[in-house]
Amino acid sequence: MAARNTARKRAFQILFEADQRGESVQTVLADWMRHARTDTRQPPVSEYTMQLVEGYAQYADRIEDLMATYAVDWEIDRMPVVDRNILRLGTYELVWMDETPDAVVIDEAVQLAKEFSTDDSPSFVNGLLGRFKDLKPNLRRE
């Protein structure tokens, strides 16, 4: 499971970097992969990291709609950038990837919030992803 934890963290970092640079996640993913091939200090991008990033990219518009609809009193562009990208990643994995148990997805997202964001962020991430878990059967429409 440590490999998946690392893959999630890297996927989050790619989404975060794309958000900060104003680039597509695919562009940043390609940059990471190119650097991993040319710089021995750069760790390789795992298959699971690629799956998470590409999956988010596929459903990005729907994920943004869900976050805008269910993040009570929070506009997406006003969310802390770390929280926004943890939620993007967690929403994709929770709603569209069935092989990982929902509780694991939520716990991993909360752990990322604890590591990288504010003291209030873990409960915010947990609450919104918990809501998505409850509504999951109705959220997959494209």
MDAnalysis code that builds the backbone (N, CA, C; Angstrom):
import MDAnalysis as mda
import numpy as np

u = mda.Universe.empty(426, n_residues=142, atom_resindex=np.repeat(np.arange(142), 3), trajectory=True)
u.add_TopologyAttr("name", ["N", "CA", "C"] * 142)
u.add_TopologyAttr("resid", np.arange(1, 143))
u.add_TopologyAttr("resname", ["MET", "ALA", "ALA", "ARG", "ASN", "THR", "ALA", "ARG", "LYS", "ARG", "ALA", "PHE", "GLN", "ILE", "LEU", "PHE", "GLU", "ALA", "ASP", "GLN", "ARG", "GLY", "GLU", "SER", "VAL", "GLN", "THR", "VAL", "LEU", "ALA", "ASP", "TRP", "MET", "ARG", "HIS", "ALA", "ARG", "THR", "ASP", "THR", "ARG", "GLN", "PRO", "PRO", "VAL", "SER", "GLU", "TYR", "THR", "MET", "GLN", "LEU", "VAL", "GLU", "GLY", "TYR", "ALA", "GLN", "TYR", "ALA", "ASP", "ARG", "ILE", "GLU", "ASP", "LEU", "MET", "ALA", "THR", "TYR", "ALA", "VAL", "ASP", "TRP", "GLU", "ILE", "ASP", "ARG", "MET", "PRO", "VAL", "VAL", "ASP", "ARG", "ASN", "ILE", "LEU", "ARG", "LEU", "GLY", "THR", "TYR", "GLU", "LEU", "VAL", "TRP", "MET", "ASP", "GLU", "THR", "PRO", "ASP", "ALA", "VAL", "VAL", "ILE", "ASP", "GLU", "ALA", "VAL", "GLN", "LEU", "ALA", "LYS", "GLU", "PHE", "SER", "THR", "ASP", "ASP", "SER", "PRO", "SER", "PHE", "VAL", "ASN", "GLY", "LEU", "LEU", "GLY", "ARG", "PHE", "LYS", "ASP", "LEU", "LYS", "PRO", "ASN", "LEU", "ARG", "ARG", "GLU"])
u.atoms.positions = np.array([
    [0.802, -1.207, 0.000],
    [0.000, 0.000, 0.000],
    [0.845, 1.273, 0.000],
    [2.091, 1.170, 0.451],
    [2.956, 2.345, 0.452],
    [3.171, 2.864, -0.969],
    [3.203, 1.965, -1.944],
    [3.388, 2.383, -3.334],
    [2.197, 3.219, -3.813],
    [1.001, 2.817, -3.438],
    [-0.177, 3.595, -3.836],
    [-0.228, 4.931, -3.107],
    [0.201, 4.942, -1.866],
    [0.257, 6.185, -1.106],
    [1.196, 7.164, -1.800],
    [2.360, 6.683, -2.195],
    [3.330, 7.514, -2.909],
    [2.767, 7.960, -4.255],
    [2.085, 7.067, -4.943],
    [1.494, 7.413, -6.240],
    [0.441, 8.512, -6.085],
    [-0.375, 8.425, -5.045],
    [-1.385, 9.464, -4.787],
    [-0.720, 10.803, -4.493],
    [0.324, 10.745, -3.698],
    [1.026, 11.983, -3.348],
    [1.613, 12.626, -4.601],
    [2.190, 11.827, -5.466],
    [2.759, 12.375, -6.707],
    [1.660, 12.904, -7.629],
    [0.555, 12.192, -7.704],
    [-0.563, 12.670, -8.527],
    [-1.069, 14.012, -7.991],
    [-1.193, 14.110, -6.669],
    [-1.593, 15.383, -6.063],
    [-0.598, 16.478, -6.437],
    [0.701, 16.181, -6.358],
    [1.715, 17.177, -6.679],
    [1.621, 17.623, -8.140],
    [1.307, 16.702, -9.022],
    [1.149, 17.052, -10.437],
    [-0.065, 17.951, -10.630],
    [-1.196, 17.605, -10.005],
    [-2.381, 18.449, -10.099],
    [-2.112, 19.829, -9.514],
    [-1.438, 19.869, -8.375],
    [-1.098, 21.134, -7.725],
    [-0.217, 21.986, -8.638],
    [0.816, 21.368, -9.199],
    [1.721, 22.103, -10.081],
    [0.994, 22.630, -11.311],
    [0.131, 21.809, -11.883],
    [-0.635, 22.254, -13.057],
    [-1.506, 23.456, -12.700],
    [-2.141, 23.397, -11.549],
    [-2.986, 24.492, -11.080],
    [-2.154, 25.770, -10.926],
    [-0.995, 25.650, -10.308],
    [-0.134, 26.811, -10.076],
    [0.435, 27.389, -11.368],
    [0.777, 26.514, -12.303],
    [1.372, 26.960, -13.567],
    [0.326, 27.386, -14.592],
    [-0.940, 27.039, -14.348],
    [-1.971, 27.331, -15.335],
    [-1.838, 26.453, -16.565],
    [-1.304, 25.263, -16.373],
    [-1.110, 24.308, -17.460],
    [-2.079, 23.144, -17.292],
    [-2.223, 22.346, -18.332],
    [-3.043, 21.146, -18.218],
    [-2.283, 20.106, -17.399],
    [-3.038, 19.229, -16.744],
    [-2.385, 18.168, -15.963],
    [-1.609, 17.230, -16.876],
    [-2.072, 17.062, -18.109],
    [-1.350, 16.199, -19.048],
    [0.027, 16.775, -19.390],
    [0.097, 18.103, -19.524],
    [1.377, 18.756, -19.818],
    [2.352, 18.558, -18.662],
    [1.872, 18.770, -17.446],
    [2.743, 18.617, -16.277],
    [3.141, 17.154, -16.098],
    [2.216, 16.235, -16.313],
    [2.540, 14.812, -16.241],
    [3.638, 14.476, -17.246],
    [3.522, 14.964, -18.465],
    [4.549, 14.712, -19.485],
    [5.891, 15.293, -19.053],
    [5.886, 16.479, -18.439],
    [7.119, 17.078, -17.927],
    [7.765, 16.189, -16.866],
    [6.935, 15.695, -15.937],
    [7.449, 14.817, -14.878],
    [8.054, 13.547, -15.474],
    [7.382, 12.992, -16.460],
    [7.876, 11.758, -17.075],
    [9.188, 12.015, -17.821],
    [9.273, 13.132, -18.512],
    [10.491, 13.482, -19.240],
    [11.649, 13.694, -18.256],
    [11.390, 14.398, -17.158],
    [12.438, 14.621, -16.155],
    [12.892, 13.311, -15.516],
    [11.949, 12.413, -15.290],
    [12.307, 11.116, -14.681],
    [13.228, 10.312, -15.593],
    [13.068, 10.483, -16.909],
    [13.928, 9.759, -17.855],
    [15.323, 10.373, -17.957],
    [15.421, 11.689, -17.734],
    [16.692, 12.380, -17.965],
    [17.452, 12.740, -16.697],
    [16.783, 12.723, -15.556],
    [17.419, 13.116, -14.289],
    [17.317, 11.946, -13.318],
    [18.436, 11.359, -12.982],
    [18.426, 10.188, -12.107],
    [17.960, 10.513, -10.689],
    [17.962, 11.766, -10.320],
    [17.474, 12.151, -8.988],
    [15.952, 12.202, -8.937],
    [15.316, 12.301, -10.089],
    [13.854, 12.372, -10.180],
    [13.280, 10.959, -10.161],
    [12.396, 10.652, -9.214],
    [11.814, 9.299, -9.186],
    [10.897, 9.073, -10.395],
    [10.785, 7.825, -10.818],
    [9.901, 7.542, -11.955],
    [8.436, 7.801, -11.588],
    [7.661, 8.070, -12.605],
    [6.222, 8.263, -12.428],
    [5.571, 6.888, -12.564],
    [4.903, 6.461, -11.517],
    [4.321, 5.115, -11.512],
    [3.080, 5.039, -12.408],
    [2.757, 3.822, -12.751],
    [1.550, 3.563, -13.551],
    [0.301, 4.084, -12.826],
    [0.248, 3.894, -11.517],
    [-0.922, 4.339, -10.751],
    [-1.006, 5.865, -10.714],
    [0.129, 6.543, -10.614],
    [0.126, 8.010, -10.683],
    [-0.436, 8.459, -12.022],
    [0.029, 7.843, -13.094],
    [-0.484, 8.200, -14.426],
    [-1.984, 7.941, -14.519],
    [-2.431, 6.807, -13.989],
    [-3.850, 6.472, -14.026],
    [-4.680, 7.522, -13.281],
    [-4.208, 7.959, -12.132],
    [-4.930, 8.965, -11.360],
    [-4.986, 10.310, -12.088],
    [-3.863, 10.741, -12.610],
    [-3.806, 12.041, -13.293],
    [-4.650, 12.017, -14.566],
    [-4.492, 10.975, -15.368],
    [-5.253, 10.880, -16.612],
    [-6.744, 10.705, -16.336],
    [-7.079, 9.967, -15.290],
    [-8.480, 9.810, -14.915],
    [-9.092, 11.123, -14.481],
    [-8.350, 11.877, -13.668],
    [-8.854, 13.201, -13.281],
    [-9.078, 14.047, -14.537],
    [-8.105, 14.045, -15.448],
    [-8.223, 14.864, -16.660],
    [-9.468, 14.486, -17.460],
    [-9.767, 13.196, -17.517],
    [-10.930, 12.731, -18.269],
    [-12.235, 13.269, -17.679],
    [-12.309, 13.359, -16.358],
    [-13.547, 13.768, -15.689],
    [-13.453, 15.148, -15.043],
    [-12.468, 15.933, -15.423],
    [-12.210, 17.217, -14.763],
    [-13.439, 18.131, -14.741],
    [-14.126, 18.256, -15.841],
    [-15.284, 19.156, -15.882],
    [-16.373, 18.688, -14.915],
    [-16.635, 17.397, -14.899],
    [-17.652, 16.843, -13.993],
    [-17.222, 17.014, -12.539],
    [-15.946, 16.788, -12.263],
    [-15.433, 16.943, -10.899],
    [-15.559, 18.393, -10.447],
    [-15.246, 19.319, -11.318],
    [-15.389, 20.744, -10.971],
    [-16.852, 21.077, -10.675],
    [-17.759, 20.543, -11.493],
    [-19.194, 20.764, -11.259],
    [-19.628, 20.217, -9.904],
    [-19.178, 19.005, -9.587],
    [-19.535, 18.405, -8.299],
    [-19.011, 19.233, -7.139],
    [-17.766, 19.647, -7.235],
    [-17.187, 20.443, -6.153],
    [-17.914, 21.777, -6.011],
    [-18.238, 22.405, -7.119],
    [-18.947, 23.683, -7.063],
    [-20.343, 23.518, -6.466],
    [-20.978, 22.398, -6.753],
    [-22.333, 22.152, -6.263],
    [-22.360, 21.817, -4.778],
    [-21.420, 21.003, -4.318],
    [-21.502, 20.453, -2.967],
    [-20.568, 21.089, -1.936],
    [-19.651, 21.917, -2.342],
    [-18.772, 22.594, -1.378],
    [-19.520, 23.821, -0.843],
    [-20.280, 23.607, 0.198],
    [-21.143, 24.645, 0.755],
    [-20.302, 25.843, 1.210],
    [-20.703, 27.003, 0.735],
    [-20.058, 28.274, 1.085],
    [-18.618, 28.399, 0.596],
    [-18.224, 27.563, -0.361],
    [-16.882, 27.653, -0.921],
    [-16.954, 27.664, -2.440],
    [-16.415, 28.700, -3.041],
    [-16.230, 28.705, -4.486],
    [-14.896, 28.021, -4.765],
    [-14.829, 27.283, -5.844],
    [-13.621, 26.506, -6.136],
    [-12.376, 27.389, -6.195],
    [-12.476, 28.525, -6.852],
    [-11.292, 29.380, -6.981],
    [-10.911, 30.070, -5.675],
    [-11.767, 30.007, -4.669],
    [-11.452, 30.589, -3.366],
    [-10.945, 29.551, -2.356],
    [-11.043, 28.276, -2.706],
    [-10.523, 27.218, -1.832],
    [-9.003, 27.314, -1.783],
    [-8.416, 26.924, -0.657],
    [-6.953, 26.813, -0.668],
    [-6.530, 25.866, -1.793],
    [-5.496, 26.243, -2.511],
    [-5.082, 25.479, -3.693],
    [-4.754, 24.021, -3.350],
    [-4.202, 23.789, -2.184],
    [-3.893, 22.421, -1.772],
    [-5.184, 21.623, -1.628],
    [-6.151, 22.180, -0.896],
    [-7.423, 21.489, -0.682],
    [-8.132, 21.208, -2.000],
    [-8.127, 22.202, -2.864],
    [-8.800, 22.061, -4.165],
    [-8.252, 20.862, -4.931],
    [-6.941, 20.702, -4.922],
    [-6.332, 19.623, -5.699],
    [-6.415, 18.272, -5.000],
    [-6.390, 18.256, -3.687],
    [-6.648, 17.014, -2.955],
    [-8.068, 16.550, -3.250],
    [-9.011, 17.469, -3.244],
    [-10.412, 17.120, -3.517],
    [-10.607, 16.665, -4.956],
    [-9.936, 17.285, -5.885],
    [-10.036, 16.846, -7.288],
    [-9.598, 15.392, -7.419],
    [-8.439, 15.110, -6.866],
    [-7.894, 13.758, -6.937],
    [-8.784, 12.770, -6.190],
    [-9.167, 13.122, -4.975],
    [-10.006, 12.238, -4.170],
    [-11.362, 11.985, -4.793],
    [-11.944, 13.009, -5.394],
    [-13.246, 12.844, -6.043],
    [-13.148, 11.878, -7.207],
    [-12.102, 12.033, -8.028],
    [-11.935, 11.095, -9.137],
    [-11.812, 9.669, -8.615],
    [-10.914, 9.464, -7.667],
    [-10.667, 8.106, -7.190],
    [-11.902, 7.524, -6.499],
    [-12.607, 8.339, -5.746],
    [-13.783, 7.871, -5.016],
    [-14.928, 7.498, -5.955],
    [-15.210, 8.359, -6.907],
    [-16.394, 8.183, -7.747],
    [-16.146, 7.236, -8.923],
    [-14.967, 7.271, -9.519],
    [-14.754, 6.511, -10.752],
    [-13.815, 5.317, -10.644],
    [-13.142, 5.135, -9.539],
    [-12.228, 3.995, -9.401],
    [-12.771, 3.058, -8.324],
    [-13.335, 1.956, -8.749],
    [-13.983, 1.043, -7.807],
    [-13.029, 0.094, -7.088],
    [-11.805, -0.055, -7.576],
    [-10.916, -1.044, -6.969],
    [-10.367, -0.623, -5.604],
    [-10.455, 0.653, -5.267],
    [-9.988, 1.111, -3.960],
    [-11.203, 1.365, -3.070],
    [-11.222, 0.783, -1.866],
    [-12.357, 1.011, -0.964],
    [-12.543, 2.502, -0.665],
    [-13.800, 2.918, -0.579],
    [-14.115, 4.328, -0.334],
    [-13.423, 4.869, 0.907],
    [-13.429, 4.094, 1.979],
    [-12.816, 4.549, 3.235],
    [-11.323, 4.810, 3.059],
    [-10.652, 4.011, 2.232],
    [-9.225, 4.199, 1.983],
    [-8.999, 5.489, 1.199],
    [-9.809, 5.731, 0.193],
    [-9.680, 6.954, -0.606],
    [-9.836, 8.180, 0.285],
    [-10.861, 8.178, 1.110],
    [-11.112, 9.328, 1.984],
    [-9.982, 9.496, 2.991],
    [-9.546, 8.401, 3.598],
    [-8.462, 8.478, 4.573],
    [-7.175, 9.001, 3.937],
    [-6.854, 8.535, 2.755],
    [-5.641, 9.001, 2.070],
    [-5.730, 10.499, 1.756],
    [-6.900, 10.958, 1.334],
    [-7.082, 12.384, 1.046],
    [-6.938, 13.212, 2.327],
    [-7.505, 12.731, 3.405],
    [-7.386, 13.423, 4.694],
    [-5.916, 13.478, 5.133],
    [-5.184, 12.396, 4.929],
    [-3.767, 12.373, 5.284],
    [-2.978, 13.393, 4.453],
    [-3.290, 13.517, 3.166],
    [-2.640, 14.536, 2.346],
    [-2.950, 15.930, 2.877],
    [-4.195, 16.158, 3.283],
    [-4.573, 17.462, 3.833],
    [-3.826, 17.737, 5.133],
    [-3.665, 16.726, 5.962],
    [-2.916, 16.894, 7.212],
    [-1.455, 17.247, 6.922],
    [-0.897, 16.616, 5.915],
    [0.511, 16.825, 5.601],
    [0.783, 18.154, 4.900],
    [-0.122, 18.564, 4.015],
    [0.186, 19.693, 3.142],
    [-0.660, 20.945, 3.346],
    [-1.712, 20.893, 4.163],
    [-2.615, 22.038, 4.218],
    [-2.814, 22.552, 5.642],
    [-3.883, 23.263, 5.851],
    [-4.153, 23.934, 7.123],
    [-4.763, 22.984, 8.146],
    [-4.872, 23.434, 9.370],
    [-5.471, 22.626, 10.437],
    [-6.935, 22.306, 10.169],
    [-7.643, 23.197, 9.468],
    [-9.060, 22.991, 9.178],
    [-9.299, 22.111, 7.950],
    [-8.285, 21.927, 7.154],
    [-8.447, 21.232, 5.880],
    [-8.843, 19.764, 5.988],
    [-8.263, 18.990, 6.906],
    [-8.660, 17.575, 6.969],
    [-10.160, 17.375, 7.170],
    [-10.784, 18.161, 8.043],
    [-12.222, 17.990, 8.258],
    [-13.024, 18.450, 7.044],
    [-12.559, 19.487, 6.354],
    [-13.228, 19.953, 5.140],
    [-13.161, 18.872, 4.053],
    [-11.974, 18.318, 3.830],
    [-11.779, 17.268, 2.827],
    [-12.622, 16.046, 3.187],
    [-12.567, 15.647, 4.452],
    [-13.334, 14.491, 4.910],
    [-14.836, 14.711, 4.705],
    [-15.321, 15.885, 5.037],
    [-16.744, 16.172, 4.911],
    [-17.233, 16.141, 3.470],
    [-16.492, 16.782, 2.572],
    [-16.932, 16.839, 1.177],
    [-16.819, 15.465, 0.510],
    [-15.725, 14.761, 0.741],
    [-15.600, 13.430, 0.154],
    [-16.604, 12.462, 0.776],
    [-16.899, 12.618, 2.049],
    [-17.937, 11.806, 2.681],
    [-19.288, 12.028, 2.040],
    [-19.576, 13.260, 1.700],
    [-20.828, 13.581, 0.996],
    [-20.846, 12.897, -0.369],
    [-19.731, 12.958, -1.084],
    [-19.654, 12.302, -2.395],
    [-19.808, 10.788, -2.264],
    [-19.257, 10.212, -1.210],
    [-19.405, 8.776, -0.977],
    [-20.882, 8.424, -0.824],
    [-21.614, 9.224, -0.064],
    [-23.041, 8.974, 0.147],
    [-23.850, 9.117, -1.139],
    [-23.415, 10.019, -2.004],
    [-24.146, 10.300, -3.241],
    [-23.576, 9.557, -4.456],
    [-22.557, 8.768, -4.238],
    [-21.785, 8.142, -5.322],
    [-22.638, 7.497, -6.427],
    [-23.663, 6.717, -6.106],
    [-24.427, 6.090, -7.185],
    [-25.021, 7.091, -8.186],
    [-25.257, 8.307, -7.749],
    [-25.875, 9.315, -8.622],
    [-24.881, 10.265, -9.262],
    [-23.606, 10.163, -8.924],
    [-22.626, 11.152, -9.364],
    [-21.894, 10.804, -10.654],
    [-21.993, 9.589, -11.106],
    [-21.171, 9.155, -12.249],
    [-21.646, 9.643, -13.614],
    [-22.775, 10.236, -13.671],
    [-23.235, 10.695, -14.983],
    [-22.207, 11.646, -15.596],
    [-22.136, 11.625, -16.880],
    [-21.159, 12.481, -17.554],
    [-21.829, 13.644, -18.229],
])
